[in-house]
Amino acid sequence: MLNRLFQYSLQHNRPIRVWMEGDKKYQNITVIALTAEQVSFITARKKTPQVKEKSAFLAASYARGDDGDTLKYQNEGEYR
């Protein structure tokens, strides 16, 4: 499930909500690159790219106000 949300964020340039190892709160990230073992992302507060192992992510979900419906963002055949 985590990998699917990482792919969603990467393909649609949308933030997702994650809980990372060692953190005590959820935070929103936008994935900018994805490999088999690592995730490169930016957060809403820090715009500098960060890299973490996939195993450091414990939970993920859609960001607040996002339901994952990508058809809403298409405009007459255009893809955003």
Summary of the structure (lengths in Angstrom):
residues: 80
radius of gyration: 12.7
end to end distance: 23.5
largest distance: 43.6
contacts: 185
relative contact order: 0.24
helix: 22%
strand: 39%
